[in-house]
């Protein structure tokens, strides 16, 4: 389904209702009676879970496909661990020494499970006609950190920046192709998660992350396809760097106070966040979720570009009752306003 995403952003900011877009797909898995490892391996099951959850959350501003940050590294050859309790994780490096970067092959789109994630995006975009469908992918620096192991990646940025840039050229080339493939499915945008950029200084984040993300944004973003940049780190001093990517919207994690982020952003850029996905959504109660969502709405009332969300991906095992409480808080807030 095609949407004018410039208009979608305008509506999110200036519409009569406050908007919400939690990063959330795993709570849909129990709705289809499937095991999480099976769902993360199957585009068909992913689409079924996402569509089932969408029916339960009609006031979400968009439909999101699975945020599985192991998919891209697996395509490069990294081993993956699957669990009933958590999203899949990378269990080993592909690159161990800088000289191995030269021979690292950039995978073709469709390698490993990328074909499944693209199938899920296609099926969701075809089925969901009441709101946009956004795909999910990892950022170039975070992907490089999974290929190398993050501690070594952090070291290389300081001791061998040339090698770091060589690796980032390969991860970015793959992500540009992957983003274009998402666009070709008919979905309406992407949320890129770049959590590792929150581990380095703003200057280094600009050099090793934002400059590469900007190339991905420029390759796909237009009036029919929106780009949302997520960083769940300490982003109070990263806002300018994140904005330099030209992403149409930002998403921040629960490591920061929204009141410290929103004043730094232009009023025409939606900023999404940032309720604790694990401590609140998964381990909380409907009452604590409702209270926290209401409080955050109150704290951000003066910022029309604020979009209520989770701080990151809501994990498997999250009770659907907590999700319903989140949206009930939003509905009650909108009625009162």
C-alpha positions, -999 to 999 in steps of 0.1 A, spaced: 0 0 0 14 34 -10 13 63 14 25 99 12 50 97 40 56 134 41 19 138 49 22 109 74 49 128 93 28 160 92 -2 142 105 19 126 133 30 161 144 -1 182 139 -30 157 140 -58 160 165 -45 129 185 -12 123 201 5 94 182 22 63 194 46 39 177 62 14 201 90 -8 186 70 -39 191 64 -72 172 73 -100 196 40 -97 215 23 -108 183 40 -142 184 17 -158 210 -12 -146 190 -4 -170 163 7 -199 186 42 -202 172 76 -206 189 98 -175 187 128 -193 170 104 -205 142 90 -170 137 124 -154 134 133 -180 107 101 -175 87 89 -144 68 54 -159 65 52 -164 103 66 -130 110 40 -114 88 12 -134 105 25 -123 139 28 -86 129 -7 -86 113 -22 -103 143 -6 -77 166 -18 -48 144 -54 -60 149 -48 -57 186 -32 -22 184 -53 -1 159 -40 32 173 -3 24 165 8 50 139 24 23 117 30 -14 115 66 -26 121 82 -57 109 106 -77 132 135 -58 146 160 -86 145 196 -72 146 212 -106 139 199 -109 103 225 -87 86 255 -101 104 242 -136 97 242 -128 60 279 -120 63 285 -154 78 281 -148 116 267 -176 137 233 -170 154 218 -182 186 180 -186 187 161 -186 220 125 -189 233 131 -160 256 150 -134 235 156 -121 200 183 -140 181 218 -129 189 252 -132 172 275 -157 189 308 -152 172 329 -129 150 335 -131 112 365 -108 111 393 -112 137 422 -92 122 422 -61 101 438 -78 71 407 -100 68 386 -70 59 400 -70 24 387 -105 16 353 -101 34 326 -106 9 295 -83 8 266 -107 7 239 -106 -19 204 -96 -9 185 -127 -1 214 -144 17 206 -162 49 174 -149 64 173 -115 45 149 -132 21 125 -140 50 126 -104 64 118 -90 29 90 -115 25 75 -104 58 77 -67 47 61 -75 14 32 -95 30 26 -68 56 26 -40 31 1 -58 10 -22 -66 39 -20 -34 59 -39 -7 41 -49 15 70 -14 26 80 22 25 67 44 -6 71 80 1 83 108 -25 80 137 -28 104 175 -30 99 207 -25 118 231 5 113 265 3 97 286 8 128 265 -16 149 267 -42 121 305 -38 119 307 -43 156 288 -76 153 312 -88 126 343 -80 146 330 -81 182 323 -47 197 353 -44 220 377 -49 191 357 -25 169 360 2 196 397 -4 197 401 -2 159 383 32 157 411 46 178 441 26 166 433 18 130 407 42 116 415 33 80 406 -4 86 375 7 104 364 28 74 372 -1 51 349 -23 70 322 4 72 323 8 34 313 -29 31 286 -28 57 272 4 42 272 -10 7 252 -40 19 228 -19 39 221 4 9 212 -26 -12 191 -40 17 173 -8 22 165 -6 -15 152 -42 -14 129 -32 15 116 -3 -6 110 -26 -35 87 -48 -13 62 -19 -12 67 -11 25 68 26 34 99 31 53 126 18 77 136 21 113 174 17 115 188 7 149 223 20 155 229 13 192 266 10 190 270 47 180 259 56 215 291 40 229 314 65 212 319 103 213 297 126 192 328 134 170 335 97 164 298 89 159 297 115 131 328 100 115 321 63 119 283 62 120 263 92 109 282 99 77 276 63 65 239 63 76 234 95 56 244 75 25 217 49 32 191 76 39 199 94 6 196 61 -13 160 55 -3 142 83 15 116 103 -5 79 112 -1 69 76 -4 96 61 20 105 75 54 137 68 74 136 67 112 170 65 131 171 48 165 199 51 190 193 37 225 225 51 241 232 83 260 221 105 231 218 139 249 249 151 231 242 131 200 211 149 187 229 171 163 249 141 149 217 121 145 200 150 127 230 153 103 219 119 87 188 137 73 166 109 87 130 121 87 124 110 123 145 101 154 139 74 180 157 74 214 161 48 242 153 49 279 188 58 289 179 95 284 152 119 295 129 130 266 128 165 281 166 167 274 162 155 238 131 173 225 143 209 229 172 201 206 151 189 177 133 209 150 96 210 154 91 193 120 111 162 130 92 135 150 110 123 181 99 89 194 106 72 228 112 60 254 95 38 280 117 9 293 110 -21 270 122 -48 295 118 -33 329 84 -18 322 67 -35 293 79 -71 300 83 -71 338 58 -44 348 20 -45 353 -8 -29 333 -10 -3 361 27 6 360 27 8 322 -4 30 322 11 53 349 45 56 331 29 63 297 6 89 312 35 106 330 56 107 299 28 122 279 24 149 306 61 157 306 62 161 269 29 179 264 45 211 250 63 192 222 38 183 194 66 164 176 68 139 204 56 103 196 50 80 225 70 48 221 91 22 238 128 29 243 138 -1 222 124 -33 209 98 -48 232 111 -83 240 94 -118 237 74 -127 267 58 -92 271 22 -96 283 -4 -83 259 -22 -67 288 8 -44 293 6 -34 256 -31 -27 259 -25 -5 290 1 15 270 -25 23 243 -53 28 269 -31 56 285 -27 71 250 -65 70 243 -74 85 277 -48 112 272 -62 121 238 -98 122 252 -88 146 280 -70 169 256 
